[in-house]
Amino acid sequence: MKTALFVFCLALLGAKAHAALDYGIELGPRQQSGDIAAWNFSANPQIGFQGGLFAHIPLEAGPTHFRTGILYTQRPLESESNVTGARIKYNLDYLDIPLHFLIKAHEKFGFYFGFNAAINIAKSCSGDPACKVSDVDTPYFPMVFGAAVKFNPKWGLDFYLEGANGSVAWGLGNYKAVGLNLMFSLD
């Protein structure tokens, strides 16, 4: 069924668009930071992971593409008491759907901007038996700016900056991230 749906989507794009369609796998680390809304607590950045599938779909003739896909994204954050030094680690995992405009200045380089539709799929915390993650805002839509570079026809890098102002969950907010993914094109 999935194969039939994929072939149908390719047929809709047309022969000219299919020739420039770029799709593949990307994965890599990300540095996640944010704010803790609690008196005498500070937030410590954490390393998360992002991985999944991407597609660059040409829009008419020209350098503009629609960049989309489906990505598993970890958005961890740690709070630390300024008084006792106690730490609580918050783990929020999301299924991201990128909705970006990609401008390909060259076949091997492009920059993009847009937002991700981030849907929470898991939430947990550790470090304190009484901790819990509640009131998770889902979906939420962080803004994304990035650049994709291919250093040969199959392999490349995706560097991005991501930010969402406002609440992510009760007591957690203003999430920011920087990431670097390794890309492998399947086209």
Backbone as JSON Lines, residues from 0, in Angstrom:
{"i":0,"aa":"M","n":[0.82,-1.2,0.0],"ca":[0.0,0.0,0.0],"c":[0.87,1.27,0.0]}
{"i":1,"aa":"K","n":[1.93,1.25,0.85],"ca":[2.81,2.42,0.94],"c":[3.51,2.65,-0.39]}
{"i":2,"aa":"T","n":[3.91,1.58,-1.04],"ca":[4.59,1.71,-2.33],"c":[3.65,2.29,-3.38]}
{"i":3,"aa":"A","n":[2.41,1.84,-3.4],"ca":[1.43,2.35,-4.36],"c":[1.17,3.84,-4.12]}
{"i":4,"aa":"L","n":[1.08,4.25,-2.87],"ca":[0.87,5.66,-2.54],"c":[2.07,6.51,-2.99]}
{"i":5,"aa":"F","n":[3.28,6.0,-2.76],"ca":[4.48,6.71,-3.18],"c":[4.53,6.86,-4.69]}
{"i":6,"aa":"V","n":[4.23,5.79,-5.44],"ca":[4.23,5.85,-6.91],"c":[3.17,6.83,-7.4]}
{"i":7,"aa":"F","n":[2.01,6.86,-6.78],"ca":[0.95,7.79,-7.15],"c":[1.39,9.23,-6.95]}
{"i":8,"aa":"C","n":[2.06,9.52,-5.81],"ca":[2.55,10.88,-5.54],"c":[3.59,11.29,-6.57]}
{"i":9,"aa":"L","n":[4.45,10.4,-6.94],"ca":[5.46,10.71,-7.96],"c":[4.81,10.99,-9.31]}
{"i":10,"aa":"A","n":[3.78,10.26,-9.64],"ca":[3.08,10.49,-10.91],"c":[2.43,11.87,-10.93]}
{"i":11,"aa":"L","n":[1.93,12.31,-9.79],"ca":[1.32,13.64,-9.71],"c":[2.34,14.75,-9.91]}
{"i":12,"aa":"L","n":[3.56,14.52,-9.49],"ca":[4.59,15.53,-9.62],"c":[5.02,15.75,-11.08]}
{"i":13,"aa":"G","n":[4.83,14.76,-11.9],"ca":[5.2,14.89,-13.31],"c":[6.64,14.49,-13.57]}
{"i":14,"aa":"A","n":[6.95,14.23,-14.81],"ca":[8.28,13.75,-15.2],"c":[9.36,14.78,-14.92]}
{"i":15,"aa":"K","n":[9.08,16.06,-15.19],"ca":[10.08,17.1,-14.97],"c":[10.4,17.26,-13.49]}
{"i":16,"aa":"A","n":[9.38,17.26,-12.65],"ca":[9.59,17.39,-11.22],"c":[10.26,16.15,-10.65]}
{"i":17,"aa":"H","n":[9.88,14.97,-11.17],"ca":[10.46,13.72,-10.68],"c":[11.96,13.68,-10.92]}
{"i":18,"aa":"A","n":[12.41,14.27,-12.0],"ca":[13.83,14.26,-12.31],"c":[14.64,15.02,-11.26]}
{"i":19,"aa":"A","n":[14.06,16.03,-10.61],"ca":[14.78,16.84,-9.63],"c":[14.39,16.49,-8.19]}
{"i":20,"aa":"L","n":[13.51,15.53,-7.98],"ca":[13.09,15.14,-6.64],"c":[14.28,14.56,-5.88]}
{"i":21,"aa":"D","n":[14.48,15.02,-4.66],"ca":[15.57,14.54,-3.82],"c":[14.95,14.03,-2.53]}
{"i":22,"aa":"Y","n":[15.25,12.8,-2.15],"ca":[14.72,12.24,-0.92],"c":[15.76,11.32,-0.29]}
{"i":23,"aa":"G","n":[15.63,11.12,1.01],"ca":[16.59,10.26,1.68],"c":[16.41,10.22,3.18]}
{"i":24,"aa":"I","n":[17.5,9.89,3.86],"ca":[17.52,9.7,5.3],"c":[18.48,10.74,5.91]}
{"i":25,"aa":"E","n":[18.11,11.28,7.05],"ca":[19.02,12.17,7.78],"c":[18.96,11.86,9.26]}
{"i":26,"aa":"L","n":[20.09,12.0,9.94],"ca":[20.14,11.8,11.38],"c":[21.35,12.5,11.97]}
{"i":27,"aa":"G","n":[21.21,12.92,13.24],"ca":[22.32,13.59,13.89],"c":[21.96,14.16,15.24]}
{"i":28,"aa":"P","n":[22.97,14.74,15.92],"ca":[22.75,15.31,17.25],"c":[22.22,16.74,17.17]}
{"i":29,"aa":"R","n":[21.65,17.2,18.27],"ca":[21.16,18.56,18.4],"c":[21.39,19.03,19.83]}
{"i":30,"aa":"Q","n":[21.76,20.29,19.97],"ca":[21.94,20.92,21.29],"c":[20.64,21.64,21.61]}
{"i":31,"aa":"Q","n":[19.97,21.22,22.67],"ca":[18.67,21.75,23.04],"c":[18.79,22.62,24.28]}
{"i":32,"aa":"S","n":[18.18,23.8,24.26],"ca":[18.13,24.65,25.45],"c":[16.72,25.19,25.62]}
{"i":33,"aa":"G","n":[16.46,25.8,26.77],"ca":[15.13,26.35,27.04],"c":[15.12,27.03,28.38]}
{"i":34,"aa":"D","n":[13.93,27.4,28.82],"ca":[13.76,28.09,30.1],"c":[12.93,27.23,31.04]}
{"i":35,"aa":"I","n":[13.23,27.36,32.34],"ca":[12.47,26.72,33.41],"c":[11.74,27.83,34.16]}
{"i":36,"aa":"A","n":[10.43,27.71,34.3],"ca":[9.65,28.74,35.01],"c":[9.46,28.33,36.46]}
{"i":37,"aa":"A","n":[10.56,28.38,37.21],"ca":[10.5,28.06,38.64],"c":[11.5,28.94,39.39]}
{"i":38,"aa":"W","n":[11.14,29.35,40.58],"ca":[11.98,30.21,41.39],"c":[13.22,29.42,41.85]}
{"i":39,"aa":"N","n":[14.4,30.02,41.71],"ca":[15.68,29.43,42.11],"c":[16.04,28.16,41.34]}
{"i":40,"aa":"F","n":[15.58,28.04,40.11],"ca":[15.98,26.94,39.24],"c":[16.54,27.52,37.94]}
{"i":41,"aa":"S","n":[17.52,26.86,37.41],"ca":[18.08,27.26,36.12],"c":[18.02,26.07,35.17]}
{"i":42,"aa":"A","n":[18.08,26.35,33.87],"ca":[18.0,25.31,32.84],"c":[19.39,25.02,32.3]}
{"i":43,"aa":"N","n":[19.68,23.75,32.12],"ca":[20.95,23.31,31.53],"c":[20.67,22.72,30.15]}
{"i":44,"aa":"P","n":[21.4,23.15,29.12],"ca":[21.22,22.57,27.78],"c":[21.55,21.08,27.78]}
{"i":45,"aa":"Q","n":[20.92,20.35,26.88],"ca":[21.12,18.91,26.75],"c":[21.31,18.54,25.28]}
{"i":46,"aa":"I","n":[21.92,17.38,25.05],"ca":[22.09,16.86,23.7],"c":[20.94,15.9,23.41]}
{"i":47,"aa":"G","n":[20.3,16.09,22.27],"ca":[19.24,15.21,21.82],"c":[19.6,14.61,20.47]}
{"i":48,"aa":"F","n":[18.67,13.93,19.86],"ca":[18.87,13.25,18.59],"c":[17.71,13.58,17.65]}
{"i":49,"aa":"Q","n":[18.01,13.65,16.37],"ca":[16.97,13.82,15.36],"c":[17.29,12.86,14.21]}
{"i":50,"aa":"G","n":[16.29,12.18,13.71],"ca":[16.5,11.28,12.59],"c":[15.2,10.97,11.9]}
{"i":51,"aa":"G","n":[15.28,10.71,10.6],"ca":[14.09,10.35,9.85],"c":[14.28,10.48,8.35]}
{"i":52,"aa":"L","n":[13.18,10.71,7.65],"ca":[13.15,10.79,6.2],"c":[12.89,12.22,5.76]}
{"i":53,"aa":"F","n":[13.5,12.61,4.63],"ca":[13.27,13.93,4.07],"c":[12.97,13.82,2.59]}
{"i":54,"aa":"A","n":[12.34,14.87,2.06],"ca":[12.08,14.97,0.61],"c":[12.14,16.44,0.22]}
{"i":55,"aa":"H","n":[12.8,16.72,-0.89],"ca":[12.84,18.06,-1.49],"c":[12.07,17.99,-2.79]}
{"i":56,"aa":"I","n":[10.93,18.64,-2.84],"ca":[10.03,18.59,-3.99],"c":[10.11,19.91,-4.74]}
{"i":57,"aa":"P","n":[10.51,19.89,-6.02],"ca":[10.61,21.14,-6.79],"c":[9.25,21.82,-6.95]}
{"i":58,"aa":"L","n":[9.25,23.15,-6.88],"ca":[8.06,23.95,-7.14],"c":[8.25,24.66,-8.48]}
{"i":59,"aa":"E","n":[7.58,24.2,-9.5],"ca":[7.72,24.76,-10.85],"c":[9.17,24.71,-11.3]}
{"i":60,"aa":"A","n":[9.52,25.49,-12.29],"ca":[10.91,25.57,-12.74],"c":[11.61,26.64,-11.9]}
{"i":61,"aa":"G","n":[12.8,26.37,-11.49],"ca":[13.53,27.35,-10.7],"c":[14.16,26.72,-9.47]}
{"i":62,"aa":"P","n":[14.73,27.56,-8.63],"ca":[15.48,27.04,-7.49],"c":[14.65,26.73,-6.24]}
{"i":63,"aa":"T","n":[13.36,27.05,-6.25],"ca":[12.55,26.88,-5.05],"c":[12.0,25.45,-4.95]}
{"i":64,"aa":"H","n":[12.15,24.86,-3.77],"ca":[11.66,23.52,-3.47],"c":[10.85,23.57,-2.19]}
{"i":65,"aa":"F","n":[10.0,22.58,-2.02],"ca":[9.29,22.36,-0.76],"c":[10.02,21.25,-0.03]}
{"i":66,"aa":"R","n":[10.47,21.52,1.19],"ca":[11.21,20.53,1.97],"c":[10.29,19.98,3.05]}
{"i":67,"aa":"T","n":[10.1,18.67,3.05],"ca":[9.23,18.05,4.02],"c":[9.79,16.69,4.41]}
{"i":68,"aa":"G","n":[9.05,15.94,5.18],"ca":[9.47,14.61,5.6],"c":[8.8,14.22,6.9]}
{"i":69,"aa":"I","n":[9.43,13.32,7.61],"ca":[8.96,12.91,8.92],"c":[10.2,12.58,9.76]}
{"i":70,"aa":"L","n":[10.32,13.24,10.92],"ca":[11.51,13.14,11.75],"c":[11.15,12.84,13.2]}
{"i":71,"aa":"Y","n":[11.88,11.92,13.8],"ca":[11.79,11.68,15.24],"c":[12.77,12.66,15.88]}
{"i":72,"aa":"T","n":[12.29,13.48,16.83],"ca":[13.13,14.51,17.44],"c":[13.03,14.45,18.95]}
{"i":73,"aa":"Q","n":[14.2,14.39,19.61],"ca":[14.27,14.46,21.07],"c":[14.52,15.91,21.47]}
{"i":74,"aa":"R","n":[13.77,16.39,22.46],"ca":[13.95,17.74,22.98],"c":[14.12,17.66,24.51]}
{"i":75,"aa":"P","n":[15.3,17.21,24.97],"ca":[15.53,17.11,26.41],"c":[15.95,18.44,27.03]}
{"i":76,"aa":"L","n":[15.7,18.59,28.31],"ca":[16.13,19.78,29.06],"c":[16.31,19.36,30.51]}
{"i":77,"aa":"E","n":[17.29,19.96,31.18],"ca":[17.56,19.64,32.58],"c":[17.39,20.9,33.42]}
{"i":78,"aa":"S","n":[16.71,20.75,34.56],"ca":[16.61,21.86,35.51],"c":[17.52,21.56,36.69]}
{"i":79,"aa":"E","n":[18.09,22.63,37.25],"ca":[18.99,22.48,38.4],"c":[18.61,23.51,39.46]}
{"i":80,"aa":"S","n":[18.46,23.04,40.69],"ca":[18.14,23.94,41.79],"c":[19.37,24.77,42.12]}
{"i":81,"aa":"N","n":[19.2,26.08,42.2],"ca":[20.3,26.97,42.57],"c":[20.61,26.9,44.07]}
{"i":82,"aa":"V","n":[19.72,26.28,44.84],"ca":[19.89,26.18,46.29],"c":[20.52,24.84,46.67]}
{"i":83,"aa":"T","n":[19.92,23.73,46.22],"ca":[20.37,22.39,46.63],"c":[21.23,21.7,45.59]}
{"i":84,"aa":"G","n":[21.17,22.14,44.35],"ca":[21.92,21.47,43.28],"c":[21.21,20.26,42.7]}
{"i":85,"aa":"A","n":[20.0,19.99,43.19],"ca":[19.22,18.84,42.67],"c":[18.9,19.06,41.2]}
{"i":86,"aa":"R","n":[18.92,17.98,40.43],"ca":[18.66,18.06,38.99],"c":[17.48,17.19,38.58]}
{"i":87,"aa":"I","n":[16.69,17.73,37.67],"ca":[15.58,16.98,37.08],"c":[15.75,17.04,35.57]}
{"i":88,"aa":"K","n":[15.71,15.89,34.93],"ca":[15.84,15.83,33.48],"c":[14.46,15.59,32.86]}
{"i":89,"aa":"Y","n":[14.08,16.49,31.93],"ca":[12.81,16.39,31.22],"c":[13.08,15.87,29.81]}
{"i":90,"aa":"N","n":[12.33,14.86,29.41],"ca":[12.47,14.27,28.07],"c":[11.15,14.41,27.32]}
{"i":91,"aa":"L","n":[11.18,15.18,26.25],"ca":[10.02,15.35,25.38],"c":[10.41,14.85,23.99]}
{"i":92,"aa":"D","n":[9.71,13.86,23.49],"ca":[9.99,13.3,22.17],"c":[8.84,13.65,21.23]}
{"i":93,"aa":"Y","n":[9.21,14.0,19.99],"ca":[8.24,14.51,19.03],"c":[8.37,13.8,17.69]}
{"i":94,"aa":"L","n":[7.29,13.8,16.96],"ca":[7.27,13.45,15.56],"c":[7.13,14.77,14.82]}
{"i":95,"aa":"D","n":[8.18,15.18,14.11],"ca":[8.21,16.46,13.4],"c":[7.89,16.26,11.92]}
{"i":96,"aa":"I","n":[7.08,17.15,11.39],"ca":[6.81,17.21,9.96],"c":[7.31,18.56,9.47]}
{"i":97,"aa":"P","n":[8.48,18.58,8.8],"ca":[9.01,19.85,8.31],"c":[8.13,20.44,7.21]}
{"i":98,"aa":"L","n":[7.89,21.74,7.29],"ca":[7.15,22.49,6.28],"c":[8.01,23.69,5.91]}
{"i":99,"aa":"H","n":[8.97,23.47,5.02],"ca":[10.0,24.47,4.73],"c":[10.04,24.81,3.25]}
{"i":100,"aa":"F","n":[10.45,26.06,2.96],"ca":[10.82,26.46,1.6],"c":[12.33,26.33,1.49]}
{"i":101,"aa":"L","n":[12.78,25.6,0.48],"ca":[14.2,25.38,0.24],"c":[14.59,26.13,-1.03]}
{"i":102,"aa":"I","n":[15.6,26.97,-0.95],"ca":[16.12,27.68,-2.12],"c":[17.46,27.04,-2.46]}
{"i":103,"aa":"K","n":[17.5,26.33,-3.58],"ca":[18.73,25.67,-4.01],"c":[19.51,26.62,-4.91]}
{"i":104,"aa":"A","n":[20.56,27.22,-4.33],"ca":[21.42,28.1,-5.11],"c":[22.26,27.3,-6.1]}
{"i":105,"aa":"H","n":[22.45,26.04,-5.8],"ca":[23.23,25.12,-6.63],"c":[22.68,23.72,-6.36]}
{"i":106,"aa":"E","n":[22.94,22.77,-7.21],"ca":[22.44,21.41,-7.02],"c":[22.96,20.8,-5.71]}
{"i":107,"aa":"K","n":[24.12,21.27,-5.24],"ca":[24.72,20.71,-4.04],"c":[24.57,21.61,-2.8]}
{"i":108,"aa":"F","n":[23.9,22.74,-2.92],"ca":[23.75,23.64,-1.78],"c":[22.39,24.33,-1.81]}
{"i":109,"aa":"G","n":[21.8,24.48,-0.64],"ca":[20.55,25.22,-0.53],"c":[20.34,25.67,0.91]}
{"i":110,"aa":"F","n":[19.54,26.7,1.09],"ca":[19.16,27.13,2.43],"c":[17.64,27.1,2.52]}
{"i":111,"aa":"Y","n":[17.14,26.89,3.73],"ca":[15.69,26.75,3.89],"c":[15.22,27.49,5.14]}
{"i":112,"aa":"F","n":[13.92,27.73,5.15],"ca":[13.25,28.38,6.28],"c":[11.81,27.91,6.3]}
{"i":113,"aa":"G","n":[11.21,27.96,7.47],"ca":[9.82,27.52,7.63],"c":[9.59,27.12,9.07]}
{"i":114,"aa":"F","n":[8.73,26.13,9.27],"ca":[8.46,25.64,10.61],"c":[8.22,24.15,10.57]}
{"i":115,"aa":"N","n":[8.31,23.52,11.73],"ca":[8.0,22.1,11.89],"c":[6.66,21.98,12.61]}
{"i":116,"aa":"A","n":[5.83,21.08,12.16],"ca":[4.65,20.71,12.92],"c":[5.11,19.6,13.86]}
{"i":117,"aa":"A","n":[5.31,19.92,15.15],"ca":[5.88,19.0,16.13],"c":[4.76,18.4,16.97]}
{"i":118,"aa":"I","n":[4.6,17.09,16.89],"ca":[3.54,16.37,17.6],"c":[4.19,15.54,18.7]}
{"i":119,"aa":"N","n":[3.83,15.79,19.96],"ca":[4.43,15.08,21.08],"c":[4.0,13.62,21.07]}
{"i":120,"aa":"I","n":[4.99,12.71,21.18],"ca":[4.69,11.27,21.21],"c":[5.12,10.62,22.52]}
{"i":121,"aa":"A","n":[5.97,11.3,23.31],"ca":[6.39,10.75,24.6],"c":[6.86,11.89,25.5]}
{"i":122,"aa":"K","n":[6.64,11.7,26.8],"ca":[7.07,12.7,27.78],"c":[7.41,11.97,29.08]}
{"i":123,"aa":"S","n":[8.51,12.4,29.69],"ca":[8.91,11.8,30.96],"c":[9.88,12.74,31.67]}
{"i":124,"aa":"C","n":[10.13,12.45,32.95],"ca":[11.15,13.17,33.69],"c":[11.78,12.23,34.69]}
{"i":125,"aa":"S","n":[13.0,12.55,35.09],"ca":[13.72,11.71,36.05],"c":[14.55,12.61,36.95]}
{"i":126,"aa":"G","n":[14.94,12.07,38.1],"ca":[15.75,12.84,39.04],"c":[15.02,13.19,40.32]}
{"i":127,"aa":"D","n":[13.69,13.12,40.28],"ca":[12.86,13.4,41.45],"c":[11.62,12.53,41.34]}
{"i":128,"aa":"P","n":[11.33,11.72,42.37],"ca":[10.16,10.83,42.28],"c":[8.83,11.57,42.1]}
{"i":129,"aa":"A","n":[8.77,12.83,42.52],"ca":[7.52,13.59,42.41],"c":[7.38,14.35,41.09]}
{"i":130,"aa":"C","n":[8.4,14.28,40.23],"ca":[8.33,15.07,38.99],"c":[7.35,14.46,38.0]}
{"i":131,"aa":"K","n":[6.74,15.32,37.23],"ca":[5.87,14.87,36.14],"c":[5.83,15.97,35.08]}
{"i":132,"aa":"V","n":[5.6,15.56,33.85],"ca":[5.48,16.49,32.74],"c":[3.99,16.59,32.42]}
{"i":133,"aa":"S","n":[3.46,17.82,32.47],"ca":[2.03,17.99,32.22],"c":[1.78,19.18,31.31]}
{"i":134,"aa":"D","n":[0.59,19.25,30.79],"ca":[0.14,20.34,29.92],"c":[1.08,20.57,28.73]}
{"i":135,"aa":"V","n":[1.47,19.48,28.06],"ca":[2.34,19.58,26.89],"c":[1.54,20.19,25.74]}
{"i":136,"aa":"D","n":[2.06,21.28,25.17],"ca":[1.42,21.92,24.02],"c":[1.75,21.12,22.77]}
{"i":137,"aa":"T","n":[0.77,20.46,22.21],"ca":[0.99,19.68,21.01],"c":[-0.21,19.82,20.09]}
{"i":138,"aa":"P","n":[-0.06,20.03,18.83],"ca":[1.23,20.28,18.2],"c":[1.71,21.69,18.5]}
{"i":139,"aa":"Y","n":[3.01,21.85,18.38],"ca":[3.56,23.19,18.44],"c":[4.46,23.39,17.23]}
{"i":140,"aa":"F","n":[4.77,24.64,16.9],"ca":[5.35,24.95,15.6],"c":[6.63,25.78,15.73]}
{"i":141,"aa":"P","n":[7.78,25.13,15.99],"ca":[9.03,25.89,16.06],"c":[9.48,26.37,14.67]}
{"i":142,"aa":"M","n":[10.0,27.59,14.62],"ca":[10.57,28.14,13.39],"c":[11.93,27.48,13.15]}
{"i":143,"aa":"V","n":[12.26,27.28,11.87],"ca":[13.52,26.62,11.52],"c":[14.2,27.38,10.39]}
{"i":144,"aa":"F","n":[15.51,27.57,10.52],"ca":[16.37,28.12,9.47],"c":[17.54,27.16,9.32]}
{"i":145,"aa":"G","n":[17.89,26.83,8.08],"ca":[18.98,25.88,7.92],"c":[19.61,25.93,6.55]}
{"i":146,"aa":"A","n":[20.64,25.11,6.38],"ca":[21.35,24.98,5.11],"c":[21.69,23.5,4.9]}
{"i":147,"aa":"A","n":[21.53,23.06,3.68],"ca":[21.85,21.67,3.31],"c":[22.95,21.7,2.25]}
{"i":148,"aa":"V","n":[23.98,20.9,2.46],"ca":[25.12,20.85,1.56],"c":[25.41,19.39,1.23]}
{"i":149,"aa":"K","n":[25.56,19.1,-0.05],"ca":[25.98,17.76,-0.47],"c":[27.45,17.82,-0.87]}
{"i":150,"aa":"F","n":[28.26,16.9,-0.34],"ca":[29.66,16.88,-0.73],"c":[29.95,15.79,-1.73]}
{"i":151,"aa":"N","n":[28.97,14.97,-2.09],"ca":[29.0,14.1,-3.25],"c":[27.54,13.77,-3.58]}
{"i":152,"aa":"P","n":[27.25,13.05,-4.65],"ca":[25.84,12.86,-5.04],"c":[24.95,12.2,-3.98]}
{"i":153,"aa":"K","n":[25.5,11.43,-3.07],"ca":[24.69,10.71,-2.09],"c":[24.77,11.28,-0.66]}
{"i":154,"aa":"W","n":[25.92,11.81,-0.26],"ca":[26.13,12.22,1.12],"c":[26.14,13.74,1.28]}
{"i":155,"aa":"G","n":[25.64,14.2,2.42],"ca":[25.63,15.63,2.69],"c":[25.4,15.93,4.16]}
{"i":156,"aa":"L","n":[25.35,17.21,4.48],"ca":[25.11,17.68,5.83],"c":[23.94,18.67,5.84]}
{"i":157,"aa":"D","n":[23.2,18.65,6.92],"ca":[22.08,19.58,7.13],"c":[22.33,20.28,8.47]}
{"i":158,"aa":"F","n":[22.59,21.59,8.43],"ca":[22.81,22.39,9.63],"c":[21.57,23.26,9.83]}
{"i":159,"aa":"Y","n":[21.03,23.3,11.05],"ca":[19.8,24.07,11.27],"c":[19.78,24.73,12.64]}
{"i":160,"aa":"L","n":[18.99,25.8,12.72],"ca":[18.67,26.5,13.96],"c":[17.16,26.44,14.13]}
{"i":161,"aa":"E","n":[16.71,26.16,15.34],"ca":[15.28,26.01,15.6],"c":[14.92,26.79,16.84]}
{"i":162,"aa":"G","n":[13.76,27.42,16.83],"ca":[13.33,28.16,18.01],"c":[11.82,28.27,18.11]}
{"i":163,"aa":"A","n":[11.34,28.16,19.35],"ca":[9.91,28.32,19.62],"c":[9.76,29.12,20.91]}
{"i":164,"aa":"N","n":[9.2,30.3,20.83],"ca":[8.94,31.11,22.01],"c":[7.62,30.7,22.63]}
{"i":165,"aa":"G","n":[7.55,30.8,23.93],"ca":[6.32,30.47,24.62],"c":[6.42,29.1,25.29]}
{"i":166,"aa":"S","n":[5.32,28.66,25.83],"ca":[5.25,27.42,26.6],"c":[5.35,26.19,25.71]}
{"i":167,"aa":"V","n":[6.09,25.19,26.19],"ca":[6.15,23.88,25.54],"c":[5.4,22.87,26.4]}
{"i":168,"aa":"A","n":[5.57,22.98,27.7],"ca":[4.84,22.19,28.7],"c":[4.78,23.04,29.97]}
{"i":169,"aa":"W","n":[4.05,22.56,30.99],"ca":[3.93,23.34,32.21],"c":[5.32,23.54,32.82]}
{"i":170,"aa":"G","n":[5.74,24.82,32.96],"ca":[7.03,25.16,33.53],"c":[8.21,25.12,32.56]}
{"i":171,"aa":"L","n":[7.99,24.71,31.33],"ca":[9.06,24.62,30.33],"c":[8.69,25.5,29.15]}
{"i":172,"aa":"G","n":[9.65,26.25,28.61],"ca":[9.33,27.09,27.47],"c":[10.54,27.66,26.78]}
{"i":173,"aa":"N","n":[10.26,28.44,25.76],"ca":[11.28,29.13,24.95],"c":[12.4,28.19,24.49]}
{"i":174,"aa":"Y","n":[12.01,27.09,23.89],"ca":[12.97,26.09,23.42],"c":[13.75,26.61,22.21]}
{"i":175,"aa":"K","n":[15.05,26.39,22.23],"ca":[15.94,26.73,21.11],"c":[16.85,25.53,20.87]}
{"i":176,"aa":"A","n":[17.27,25.34,19.62],"ca":[18.16,24.21,19.31],"c":[19.03,24.55,18.12]}
{"i":177,"aa":"V","n":[20.18,23.89,18.06],"ca":[21.06,23.92,16.91],"c":[21.42,22.46,16.64]}
{"i":178,"aa":"G","n":[21.41,22.07,15.36],"ca":[21.67,20.67,15.04],"c":[22.45,20.5,13.77]}
{"i":179,"aa":"L","n":[23.05,19.34,13.62],"ca":[23.8,18.96,12.44],"c":[23.47,17.51,12.11]}
{"i":180,"aa":"N","n":[22.81,17.3,10.98],"ca":[22.41,15.96,10.56],"c":[23.24,15.52,9.37]}
{"i":181,"aa":"L","n":[23.59,14.25,9.34],"ca":[24.2,13.62,8.19],"c":[23.07,13.17,7.28]}
{"i":182,"aa":"M","n":[23.15,13.52,5.99],"ca":[22.12,13.16,5.01],"c":[22.65,12.1,4.05]}
{"i":183,"aa":"F","n":[21.76,11.15,3.7],"ca":[22.05,10.17,2.67],"c":[20.9,10.18,1.69]}
{"i":184,"aa":"S","n":[21.16,10.58,0.44],"ca":[20.11,10.65,-0.58],"c":[19.85,9.29,-1.17]}
{"i":185,"aa":"L","n":[18.59,8.96,-1.34],"ca":[18.17,7.7,-1.92],"c":[17.73,7.84,-3.38]}
{"i":186,"aa":"D","n":[17.77,9.05,-3.92],"ca":[17.3,9.27,-5.3],"c":[18.31,8.77,-6.32]}
